[in-house]
Amino acid sequence: MKIKVLKFIMIIIIIIINGILSTTCADNELILTSITVITLPNKTTYAIGEEFNPEGMVVIAEYSDGSVEPIAGYSTSGLDASTTGNKIITIIYKGKSTFFMVTVYKTLESIEVTTLPTRLVYAIGDDFNPAGMIVTANYDDGSQCQIAGYIVNDFKSDTVGIKSIIISFEGKCTIPFAVIIQQPGIFSITFAQIADAAPQIEGPIIYLLEREGKQSTAVVSVQNPEQYDLASIKWYINNNETICNSVTLDLNSNDYNRVGEYFIMVEVKKDGIPYNKTVTFTVVP
């Protein structure tokens, strides 16, 4: 009987000891509390369409006892590189997660001159004038924008002829466009006072009133008209086109009702290239 009691007591003691040991082991078990990216991947910027590359990234696990260790075997949310902007990359490991940002940028695919400069004809020695020119950048996401800071290549005005101009920007170049270099003074016009109308006056002046019983008259003429396409000739006075299509424009005092300065511009073409000149004349009482 005593032996049975002792066996029973021993069993109870063993059960109690095992329970204490199990509780102690459970109390000492490490619990994962968080994960952290302590070193970002080598690549944090991406072009449209690229895939995420974790090379160089270091992730650590932090445990309930304060210990840390580098980990592998984590998963990532992947990278949506279909559009530009800042993107979140999520790291997941045993129910814990962390995140960091990468950037998807657009890539310049091409540039083009969408509007030519206002001036396409130059004299020898002139500098290029980009006024009016619009250069547009085309990106791989389909977007476009007008750009500045481009470089004008190959403009040389030391000789006459047709010259090709190329615009470059961030390693991209436009299709060439042409400008014309010509000799200065290739196109001229003259203003001639009719001598017997006002013999005492020289220069581009006509009288509003008749003098000595004669009408005051002047003539503006295109020099060397045989060089030009005369069918294209146009005359303007103070920016108003006249009905004259001759190589000369007659100015008569009877046609003007006020004193002051007037502007005459004539336009012609040669080989399809436009030329124009402006002179002024004054109407005096």
QUILIN-V459252 format. One record per run of one state. SS is the DSSP state (helix for helix, strand for strand, loop for the rest). FROM is the first residue (numbers start at 1). LEN is the number of residues. Records with the same first field share a line. If there is no record, write none. Layout:
SS=FROM-LEN ; FROM-LEN
This chain:
loop=1-1 ; 29-3 ; 40-5 ; 48-10 ; 64-4 ; 72-3 ; 77-8 ; 94-2 ; 106-2 ; 116-5 ; 124-10 ; 140-4 ; 147-4 ; 154-7 ; 170-2 ; 174-3 ; 183-6 ; 194-11 ; 208-3 ; 212-2 ; 215-2 ; 223-2 ; 228-1 ; 238-2 ; 242-6 ; 256-4 ; 271-2 ; 285-1
helix=2-27 ; 225-3 ; 253-3
strand=32-8 ; 45-3 ; 58-6 ; 68-4 ; 75-2 ; 85-9 ; 96-10 ; 108-8 ; 121-3 ; 134-6 ; 144-3 ; 151-3 ; 161-9 ; 172-2 ; 177-6 ; 189-5 ; 205-3 ; 211-1 ; 214-1 ; 217-6 ; 229-9 ; 240-2 ; 248-5 ; 260-11 ; 273-12
